[in-house]
Amino acid sequence: MGDIIIRYKDFPSYKIPATTVEDENGDYIVFINTLLGYYAQRKALKHELDHIESDDFHNGRPIGEVEARARRKAKE
């Protein structure tokens, strides 16, 4: 696994709290929505980091299963 780079960006709406992309070097870039408050941003970051730690970009699990597990874990 490469580096994890965190960027803060104005998203078009509040609907998407964060998103993660993997670049050609194997680094993960996590984009956090700046329209959200501090605690919502922290929760979104925790959610995205869980995806990275669980190898959700490569493990082949169904997206519904992956998202449900990440949401449960972010509440911990």
N, C-alpha and C positions, 0 to 999 in steps of 0.2 A: 504494500500500500504506500502511496506517496504522501505528500503533505495535505493538510486540511487548511484551506484558506477561507476566511470568513469576510464577507463583504456586506455592507449595508446599502440598500438601494430602495428608492421610492418605487413601489409597485403601483400599478394602475388602480388598485382597490385594496380593501382590507381582506378580501376573500381568500387570498393565498398568503399565508404567514411567512413561508420560506420555500426555497427550492434548492436542489443540489445538482450539480453537473460534474461529470468526471472529464478531465481534459485528456489530451493525447499523451501526456506524461504520466498518467495515472494519479494525478493530484485531484482532490475533490475541492470544488469551489461551492461554498454554501452562501446563498444570497438570502439575507434577512430583510423583511419588509419594514422600512423605517416608518410607515404609517401606524404601526402598532406601538403600544406602550412597552415599557421596559420588561414587565413580567411576561407579557405575551411573546415578546422577542426571545426571552430566555427559554420559554416553553418550546417555541418553534425551533430554536437551536438544538435543544436537547433531543427533540424528535428527529431532526436531520442527522445528528451525530449517531443516534441509535441505528438509523438506516446504514450508515457507513460501517459502524462497528459490527453489525449483523450481516454485512456483505450482501445487503439487499439488492445491490445493483448487478450482482452476478449469480445469486443463489437459485434463480429460476422459480422461486415461490410465486404463487398468484398475488397480484397487487392488493386485492382485498384482504388477504391474510397478513401480508406484510404491513399494511397501513393499520389494521386493527391491533396488531402486536405493538407497533411503535406508539400508537395512541395510548395504549394501556401502560406501557413502560414510562412514557413522558409524565404520566400522572403520579408516579412513585416519588 
